[in-house]
């Protein structure tokens, strides 16, 4: 069973965050600079929401708001759906599917220790299947 902890060991555990009082424009600038699709919204050291490209598209563009005047906390997704390091990739895939989210902050107790995306999970599943295939081929070929 491949765990989120193992995935973070390979991927890295750095998480880009943004304050809820930041403008949507500044959050988008961070996301563009870092080449990422979501930020964990923090308030008083705790995750209070998630801000993603989807939030921007649905709550700024479609509602005629401006990104330079709107605060992240006004349009972020809440409540924060999280995962934990000991969970399996399959469990997290099920959570993402059920909750219809593409990113899960990873919490160890009250501490944010990483973030995973649906892409991270798919990549890990494919790598694991490739490993199993290689082992089976090696076994068969002797």
Secondary structure, DSSP 8 states (H G I E B T S, - for coil): --BHHHHHHHH-----EEETTSBHHHHHHHHHHHT-SEEEEEETTEEEEEEEHHHHIIIIITTT--TTTSBHHHH-B-S--EE-TTSBHHHHHHHHHHHT-SEEEEEETTEEEEEEEHHHHHHHHHHHHHHHHHHHHHHHH-
